[in-house]
Amino acid sequence: MGHYDSGVAGTYLDEIAVFHRARAARDARDWRTRARRVRYEGARLDDALARDRDAHVKVIAEVKRRSPSKGWLGEHLDAAALARDYTAGGAAAISVLTDEPHFAGSRADLEAVAAAVDVPILRKDFTVSENDVLDAAEMGASGVLLIAAILETGELARYVDLALDVGLSPLVEVHDDLDVDNALASGATLIGVNQRDLRTFEVDTAHAAAVVVGLPTRVIRVAESGLRTRADVERAARAGFDAVLVGETFVTSRTPQRAVRELAGVTRESPDG
C-alpha cells in the first residue's frame, strides 16, 4: 500500500483503503473482458480544466453527503438538483462521492448527476482495482480519482493506463513529493494536491504550494481541501493551481449556486514550473 500506513502516519485513509481492498478482493468480475466493451465517450474532464480553455481557475464542485470527520453535511440532498445549481453557478465539472460506508455516497448519486448535467463528472472514491476504474466509466463518469498514497507505483501506472484506454481522465491525488514522483512516473497529466495534512488533518496551504512547484507545466494542477472563500481560490491561483475542488462549502451553503459563482472567475496565474 502507500506510505501512510504506519505509526503516527496511520489515518482514516488507511482504514478506508483496507476496507476497499477487501471489497475488491471479493470482486470476481473479469476486468479484461469488461475492458474490451466499456468506453466513456462524453465530455472530457481534462479538456474542461485545460489551461488554454480560458483565463480562469476552474471550479470542480462536489456532491458530498457526509465526511468521516464531520459527519452529515447534506444527508437528504438531491444530487441532481444540487449539480444543476453548481453548473448554473459556473462549475466546470462535478465531483460525486460514491463511497457508501464512509461518505454515504452511491452509484445512484453519480448516475443521477450524469443524467442531470452536461459537464464532466469525476467519480470520487477509493479506486484500488481495475474493476473500480471500469465501474467509473459505466456509471457515466468522465474522470476517476486515483489516490497515490494508497496505491503502489505499479498499480497507479496500470490504473492510469486503463483509465486512458477507456476514455477517462485519471485525476491522481498527491500529498507530498514522493506522491508527485509516483504520479509523474505513472504518466498522469491531471494531478490534485490535497492541502490537508493526513497526519494532523490540518490544512497547510504553504505545503501544498511547495508541492505544486514540483509539477511540470504540462500538468493540470488541482487544489483539493480547505477552500472556502474567494481569497482561498486566489491564493491557490497564485501558487500555480489551475482548478480547485470544493465540497463542504458548497454542500452546506443555503445558496449553492451563489456560492459556486463567488469562487468562480478567479484569474489563473501563468505556470512557471
C-alpha positions in Angstrom: 0.0 0.0 0.0 1.0 3.7 0.0 3.2 5.4 2.6 0.5 6.5 5.1 0.4 3.1 6.8 2.4 3.0 9.9 2.8 4.7 13.3 1.6 8.3 13.6 1.1 8.3 9.9 -1.8 5.8 10.1 -5.0 7.6 9.3 -8.6 7.0 8.4 -7.4 6.8 4.8 -5.6 3.6 5.6 -8.6 2.1 7.3 -10.8 3.0 4.3 -8.2 1.6 1.9 -8.1 -1.7 3.8 -11.9 -1.9 3.5 -11.9 -1.2 -0.2 -9.1 -3.7 -0.9 -11.1 -6.4 0.9 -14.1 -5.4 -1.2 -12.1 -5.5 -4.4 -10.7 -8.9 -3.5 -14.2 -10.3 -3.4 -15.0 -8.9 -6.9 -14.9 -11.9 -9.2 -15.6 -9.9 -12.4 -13.1 -10.4 -15.2 -11.8 -6.8 -15.8 -10.0 -7.8 -19.0 -13.3 -8.9 -20.6 -15.0 -5.8 -19.3 -12.3 -3.5 -20.7 -13.0 -4.7 -24.2 -16.5 -3.3 -24.1 -16.5 -0.4 -21.6 -16.0 3.0 -23.0 -16.7 6.6 -21.9 -17.4 8.9 -24.8 -18.8 12.1 -23.3 -17.3 15.4 -22.3 -13.7 15.0 -21.0 -12.7 16.2 -17.6 -9.1 17.2 -18.6 -10.5 19.2 -21.5 -12.8 21.1 -19.2 -9.9 22.0 -16.9 -7.3 22.6 -19.7 -5.2 25.7 -19.2 -5.9 27.1 -22.6 -9.7 26.8 -22.1 -9.8 30.4 -20.8 -8.0 32.5 -18.2 -10.0 31.5 -15.1 -9.4 29.0 -12.3 -11.9 26.2 -12.9 -14.2 25.0 -10.1 -15.0 21.4 -9.6 -18.0 21.3 -7.2 -18.6 18.2 -5.2 -21.7 16.3 -4.2 -20.8 15.1 -0.7 -23.4 13.8 1.8 -21.1 13.2 4.8 -17.4 13.1 5.9 -15.8 10.7 8.3 -14.5 13.6 10.4 -17.5 16.0 10.4 -20.5 13.7 10.0 -23.5 14.6 7.9 -23.1 17.6 5.6 -26.2 17.0 3.4 -27.9 13.8 4.4 -31.1 14.5 2.4 -29.6 16.4 -0.5 -30.9 15.9 -4.0 -27.8 15.1 -6.0 -29.2 16.0 -9.4 -30.7 19.3 -8.2 -27.5 20.2 -6.4 -25.5 19.5 -9.6 -27.8 21.7 -11.6 -27.2 24.5 -9.1 -23.5 24.0 -9.3 -23.4 24.3 -13.1 -25.7 27.3 -13.1 -23.2 28.9 -10.8 -20.3 28.3 -13.2 -18.8 24.9 -12.1 -16.7 23.4 -14.9 -17.1 19.9 -13.5 -18.9 18.0 -10.8 -17.3 15.6 -8.4 -19.5 12.9 -6.9 -18.7 10.7 -3.9 -19.7 7.1 -4.5 -18.2 5.5 -1.3 -21.2 4.4 0.8 -19.8 3.1 4.1 -17.7 6.2 4.9 -19.2 9.1 2.9 -22.8 7.9 2.3 -22.3 8.2 -1.4 -23.6 5.9 -4.1 -23.6 4.9 -7.7 -27.2 6.2 -7.8 -25.9 9.7 -6.9 -23.4 9.7 -9.8 -25.9 8.4 -12.3 -28.5 11.0 -11.2 -25.9 13.7 -11.7 -24.8 12.3 -15.1 -28.4 12.4 -16.3 -28.9 16.0 -15.0 -25.9 18.0 -16.3 -23.7 18.1 -19.3 -20.4 19.0 -17.7 -17.8 16.3 -16.9 -18.2 14.2 -13.7 -15.4 13.0 -11.5 -16.0 9.7 -9.6 -14.6 10.4 -6.2 -13.9 7.1 -4.4 -11.1 4.8 -3.3 -10.0 3.2 -6.5 -8.0 0.0 -5.8 -8.7 -2.3 -8.7 -9.2 -2.3 -12.5 -12.9 -3.1 -12.0 -13.2 0.1 -9.9 -11.8 2.1 -12.9 -14.2 0.4 -15.3 -17.1 1.0 -12.9 -16.5 4.7 -13.1 -16.8 4.7 -16.9 -20.0 2.6 -16.7 -21.6 5.0 -14.2 -21.1 7.9 -16.6 -18.1 9.5 -15.0 -15.6 11.4 -17.2 -12.8 11.1 -14.6 -11.7 8.7 -11.9 -9.8 9.6 -8.7 -6.6 7.7 -8.0 -5.0 8.4 -4.6 -1.3 7.9 -4.8 -0.9 7.4 -1.1 -2.9 4.2 -1.1 -1.5 2.7 -4.3 1.8 1.1 -5.2 3.7 2.7 -8.0 2.9 -0.2 -10.4 -0.8 -0.1 -9.5 -1.0 3.6 -10.1 0.6 3.3 -13.5 -1.8 0.4 -14.5 -4.9 2.3 -13.5 -3.8 5.5 -15.2 -3.2 3.5 -18.4 -6.6 1.7 -18.1 -8.5 4.9 -17.5 -7.0 6.5 -20.6 -7.7 3.4 -22.6 -11.4 3.5 -21.8 -11.7 7.3 -22.3 -11.5 8.5 -18.7 -9.4 11.3 -17.3 -7.4 10.0 -14.3 -7.0 12.6 -11.6 -4.1 11.5 -9.4 -4.2 12.9 -5.9 -0.9 13.6 -4.2 0.1 14.8 -0.7 3.9 15.2 -0.9 6.9 15.0 -3.2 7.1 11.2 -3.1 3.5 11.0 -4.3 4.4 13.6 -7.0 7.3 11.4 -8.2 4.9 8.4 -8.4 2.2 10.4 -10.2 4.6 11.7 -12.8 6.1 8.2 -13.3 2.6 6.9 -14.0 2.2 9.3 -16.9 -0.5 11.4 -15.1 -1.2 14.9 -16.6 -4.1 15.8 -14.2 -2.8 16.0 -10.6 -4.7 17.1 -7.5 -2.7 18.3 -4.4 -4.6 17.6 -1.2 -4.0 20.7 1.0 -5.0 18.7 4.1 -2.2 17.0 6.0 -3.5 13.4 6.5 -1.4 13.1 9.7 -2.8 16.1 11.5 -5.9 16.8 9.4 -4.9 20.4 9.3 -5.0 22.4 6.1 -1.5 23.5 5.1 -1.6 25.8 2.0 2.1 26.6 2.3 3.0 22.9 2.0 0.6 22.5 -1.0 2.2 25.5 -2.7 5.6 23.9 -2.2 4.4 20.6 -3.7 2.7 22.2 -6.8 6.0 23.9 -7.7 7.4 20.4 -8.5 4.8 19.8 -11.2 5.8 20.5 -14.8 3.8 22.9 -17.0 2.2 20.1 -19.0 0.3 19.0 -15.8 -3.1 20.4 -15.0 -3.0 21.3 -11.3 -6.0 20.9 -9.0 -6.1 22.2 -5.4 -8.2 20.0 -3.0 -9.4 20.6 0.5 -9.6 23.7 2.7 -11.0 26.0 0.0 -13.9 28.1 1.5 -13.6 31.7 0.2 -12.7 33.6 -2.9 -9.4 34.6 -1.2 -8.6 30.9 -0.8 -9.0 30.4 -4.5 -7.0 33.5 -5.3 -4.2 32.1 -3.0 -4.4 28.8 -4.9 -4.1 30.7 -8.2 -1.0 32.5 -7.0 0.5 29.1 -6.0 0.0 27.9 -9.6 -3.2 25.8 -9.4 -5.4 25.7 -12.5 -8.5 24.4 -10.8 -10.0 23.9 -7.3 -12.2 21.1 -5.9 -14.6 22.3 -3.3 -17.2 20.2 -1.4 -18.2 21.1 2.1 -18.5 24.8 1.5 -21.0 24.3 -1.4 -23.0 21.4 0.1 -23.6 23.3 3.4 -24.5 26.6 1.7 -28.1 27.7 1.6 -27.5 29.1 -1.9 -25.0 26.7 -3.6 -25.4 28.4 -7.0 -24.3 31.7 -5.5 -21.5 30.0 -3.5 -20.1 28.5 -6.7 -20.3 31.8 -8.5 -18.4 33.5 -5.7 -15.4 31.2 -6.2 -15.6 31.0 -10.0 -13.9 33.6 -12.2 -10.6 34.0 -10.4 -7.9 34.6 -12.9 -5.2 31.9 -13.4 -1.6 32.7 -12.8 0.9 31.7 -15.5 2.7 28.5 -14.5 6.4 28.9 -14.0 7.3 25.2 -13.5 
